[in-house]
């Protein structure tokens, strides 16, 4: 498992998903498609869990992406305009 805490995976400009949330996303994906997943898909998911940066390069990304949407978080603007 990942021992990395507080790191993020940026997938969409201005949005990110934490590595911690990625585990929930993958669990949701596995639960939804548990009867349609092949052994190579389980191996690919293990690769993603080991190296989360592989997610966007994975052939499973189009299938996993809808499960990411509820977990996206917006980055905070560091430079706010003051009146």
PETA-V876908 format. One line per field, one symbol per residue. phi: phi as a letter, one per 40 degrees, with the letter a starting at -180 (. if undefined). psi: psi as a letter, one per 40 degrees, with the letter a starting at -180 (. if undefined). burial: # if it has 9 or more other C-alpha atoms within 8 Angstrom, else .. A space follows every 10 residues. Layout:
# PETA-V876908
phi=???
psi=???
burial=???
This chain:
# PETA-V876908
phi=.cccbgcbbc bbdgbabccc cccccccccc ccbdcbccdc cccccccccc bdccdccccc ddccddccdc bcbcccccbc cbc
psi=ihehieiihh diheiihidd dddddddddd ddfdeehidd dddddddddd gdeedeeiee ddddddedde eiiiihhdgi hi.
burial=........#. ....#####. ###.##.### ......#... ##.##.###. .#.##..#.# #..#..##.. ##........ ...
